[in-house]
């Protein structure tokens, strides 16, 4: 960490990524995504008449029409040959695009919402339990008791974030967090997203510490004025912090002593 600049204010808020930061990447990649892919068709069939599901399918179909990816365009051409898709997208029409988005790990908001709905059933049935890194639960409780304001910013929907922390191996940790942010705040690689979050938190950007395992996110957050730390966890695909300060565990971290780089 660098010394505090005279212009810096003490860190009062911690903004946390999830995947690769508080929870292993493998849980998302090897458990959550395959679970959603397996259960999505049945879930959509069972809930096809629910207004929120219909709305998310319409939003997905609108995204699909704007795709410039050749594979997505080919899938769309096949879907448009089914006349019912032109007025109201049906489950069987949109499903191939949904499965393709999951396989590509695309950050599409209506897809994330639908995944969250599927995961909710899985958590409720006890088929899904979130394995947070061992140092995370105790540290989150410590930070909360110290008066730090904790928030989450993930590409997964707010509903999916809350489900993960509600059904962790350490119990329900949701009360430790005050705010939840997803792609509705903007892409995580864009500085304006972090400025919007600071506005919603009603705090100066330089009072927020953002922790993530992705360099592009850290660069965006730093450009917005946040203090940042690179999360280096076992199993993360990106292990090189480049020029960013790095941590391997939250156990000894006191965010109040983290400051901006000169």
C-alpha positions in Angstrom: 0.0 0.0 0.0 1.2 3.5 -0.6 1.2 6.3 1.9 -1.9 8.4 2.2 -2.0 11.6 0.1 -3.0 14.8 1.9 -6.0 14.8 -0.5 -7.1 11.3 0.5 -9.9 10.7 3.0 -9.9 7.5 5.1 -11.5 4.5 3.6 -15.1 4.1 4.9 -16.6 1.8 2.2 -15.5 -1.6 0.8 -16.8 -2.6 -2.6 -16.3 -6.3 -3.3 -16.3 -8.4 -6.4 -17.4 -12.0 -5.8 -15.9 -14.5 -8.3 -12.2 -14.9 -7.6 -12.4 -12.5 -4.7 -14.7 -13.8 -2.0 -15.8 -17.1 -3.7 -13.8 -19.5 -5.8 -14.0 -19.1 -9.6 -14.7 -22.9 -9.7 -18.0 -22.6 -7.9 -19.3 -20.2 -10.6 -17.7 -21.9 -13.6 -18.1 -25.6 -12.5 -21.3 -25.5 -10.4 -23.5 -22.5 -10.9 -23.2 -22.1 -14.7 -23.7 -25.9 -15.5 -26.6 -26.0 -13.0 -28.4 -23.1 -14.8 -27.7 -24.7 -18.2 -29.2 -28.0 -17.1 -32.2 -26.6 -15.3 -33.0 -23.6 -17.6 -35.3 -25.3 -20.1 -37.5 -27.0 -17.4 -37.6 -23.8 -15.4 -38.8 -21.7 -18.3 -41.4 -24.3 -19.2 -42.7 -24.3 -15.6 -42.7 -20.5 -15.3 -43.4 -19.4 -18.9 -46.6 -17.6 -18.0 -45.1 -15.5 -15.2 -44.9 -11.8 -16.3 -41.2 -11.4 -15.1 -40.1 -14.4 -17.1 -42.0 -13.2 -20.2 -40.4 -9.7 -19.8 -36.9 -11.2 -19.5 -37.4 -13.3 -22.7 -38.5 -10.2 -24.6 -35.4 -8.3 -23.4 -33.2 -11.2 -24.5 -34.8 -11.4 -27.9 -34.2 -7.6 -28.3 -30.5 -8.2 -27.4 -30.3 -11.1 -29.8 -31.5 -8.9 -32.7 -28.6 -6.6 -32.1 -25.9 -9.4 -32.1 -23.1 -9.2 -34.6 -21.6 -12.5 -33.6 -21.9 -15.0 -36.5 -23.0 -17.9 -34.3 -25.6 -15.7 -32.6 -26.8 -14.5 -36.0 -27.2 -18.0 -37.3 -29.2 -19.0 -34.2 -31.4 -15.9 -34.8 -32.0 -16.8 -38.4 -33.3 -20.2 -37.3 -35.4 -18.7 -34.6 -37.0 -16.1 -37.0 -38.2 -18.9 -39.2 -40.6 -19.8 -36.4 -43.4 -17.2 -36.8 -44.4 -17.3 -33.2 -41.1 -15.7 -32.2 -41.9 -12.5 -34.1 -44.7 -11.5 -31.8 -43.9 -13.1 -28.5 -40.6 -15.0 -28.1 -41.3 -18.6 -26.9 -39.1 -20.6 -24.6 -38.1 -23.1 -27.2 -37.2 -20.3 -29.6 -35.0 -18.3 -27.1 -33.4 -21.3 -25.4 -30.6 -21.9 -27.9 -29.5 -18.3 -27.6 -29.6 -18.6 -23.8 -27.5 -21.7 -23.7 -25.0 -20.0 -26.1 -24.8 -17.0 -23.9 -24.0 -19.2 -20.8 -21.4 -21.1 -22.8 -19.8 -17.8 -23.8 -20.0 -16.3 -20.3 -21.7 -13.2 -21.7 -22.7 -10.5 -19.2 -26.2 -9.9 -20.4 -28.5 -8.5 -17.7 -31.7 -10.4 -18.6 -29.8 -13.7 -18.8 -28.3 -13.0 -15.4 -31.8 -12.4 -14.0 -33.0 -15.7 -15.4 -30.0 -17.6 -14.1 -30.7 -16.0 -10.7 -34.2 -17.4 -10.7 -33.0 -20.9 -11.5 -30.3 -20.7 -8.8 -32.9 -19.6 -6.3 -34.7 -22.9 -6.7 -31.4 -24.7 -6.4 -30.4 -22.9 -3.2 -33.9 -23.4 -1.7 -33.7 -27.2 -2.4 -30.3 -27.4 -0.8 -28.7 -28.4 -4.1 -26.5 -25.3 -4.1 -24.3 -24.0 -1.2 -21.7 -21.2 -1.7 -18.2 -22.1 -0.7 -16.6 -18.8 0.3 -12.9 -18.6 0.8 -12.2 -19.6 4.5 -10.9 -16.1 5.5 -13.9 -14.2 4.1 -16.8 -14.8 6.5 -14.9 -13.9 9.7 -13.2 -10.9 8.0 -16.5 -9.5 6.7 -17.9 -9.7 10.2 -14.9 -7.9 11.5 -15.0 -5.1 9.0 -18.8 -4.7 9.6 -18.1 -4.5 13.4 -15.5 -1.8 12.7 -18.1 0.4 11.0 -17.0 -0.2 7.4 -19.8 -0.1 4.9 -19.7 -3.2 2.8 -21.2 -3.5 -0.7 -21.1 -6.0 -3.6 -20.5 -5.3 -7.3 -20.8 -8.3 -9.5 -21.8 -9.1 -13.1 -24.3 -11.5 -11.6 -27.7 -10.1 -10.8 -28.4 -8.6 -7.4 -30.8 -11.5 -6.7 -28.0 -14.0 -7.5 -25.5 -12.1 -5.3 -27.9 -12.2 -2.3 -28.7 -15.9 -2.9 -25.0 -16.7 -2.8 -24.4 -14.9 0.5 -27.6 -16.1 2.0 -26.7 -19.8 1.4 -22.9 -19.9 2.2 -21.1 -22.5 4.2 -20.9 -19.8 6.9 -24.6 -19.1 7.0 -26.5 -16.1 5.9 -24.1 -13.2 5.5 -26.5 -10.7 3.8 -27.0 -8.5 6.9 -23.3 -7.6 6.6 -23.9 -5.8 3.3 -25.6 -2.4 2.9 -25.7 -2.2 -1.0 -25.8 -4.5 -4.0 -24.8 -3.5 -7.5 -24.9 -5.4 -10.8 -24.6 -4.5 -14.5 -27.6 -2.2 -14.1 -25.0 0.2 -12.7 -23.0 -0.3 -15.9 -20.2 -2.5 -17.2 -17.5 -3.3 -14.6 -14.8 -2.2 -17.1 -16.1 1.4 -17.4 -15.1 4.2 -14.9 -18.6 5.7 -15.1 -20.0 2.6 -13.5 -17.9 3.2 -10.3 -18.8 6.9 -10.3 -22.5 6.0 -10.3 -21.9 3.6 -7.5 -20.1 6.3 -5.4 -23.1 8.6 -6.1 -25.5 5.9 -4.9 -23.4 5.3 -1.8 -23.4 9.0 -1.2 -19.7 9.1 -0.6 -16.6 10.4 -2.3 -15.0 7.9 -4.6 -11.7 8.1 -2.7 -13.3 6.8 0.4 -14.1 3.5 -1.4 -11.8 0.5 -1.6 -12.6 -1.9 -4.5 -11.2 -5.4 -4.5 -11.3 -7.6 -7.6 -9.4 -10.3 -9.4 -9.6 -8.6 -12.8 -7.2 -6.0 -14.0 -9.7 -4.3 -16.4 -12.0 -3.7 -13.5 -9.3 -2.3 -11.2 -8.2 0.1 -13.9 -11.7 1.4 -14.4 -12.3 1.8 -10.7 -9.0 3.6 -10.2 -9.7 5.9 -13.0 -13.0 6.7 -11.2 -11.0 7.7 -8.1 -11.4 4.5 -6.0 -8.6 2.8 -4.1 -8.1 -0.7 -5.4 -6.6 -4.1 -4.5 -5.9 -7.1 -6.8 -7.3 -10.3 -5.4 -4.9 -13.2 -6.0 -6.7 -16.5 -5.1 -5.9 -20.1 -5.9 -7.7 -21.1 -9.0 -8.0 -17.6 -10.5 -7.3 -17.5 -14.2 -5.6 -14.1 -13.8 -2.7 -14.1 -11.3 -0.5 -11.3 -12.5 -1.4 -8.0 -10.6 0.6 -5.9 -13.1 1.2 -2.6 -11.2 -1.6 -3.0 -8.6 -1.1 -3.9 -4.9 -2.0 -7.5 -4.3 -3.6 -9.5 -1.5 -3.9 -13.3 -1.0 -6.3 -13.2 1.9 -8.5 -10.8 3.7 -7.5 -12.1 7.1 -4.9 -9.4 8.0 -6.3 -6.6 5.8 -7.6 -3.5 7.4 -9.2 -1.4 4.6 -9.0 1.7 6.7 -5.2 1.7 6.1 -5.5 1.3 2.4 -4.9 4.4 0.3 -4.6 5.7 -3.2 -1.4 5.2 -5.2 0.6 8.3 -5.8 
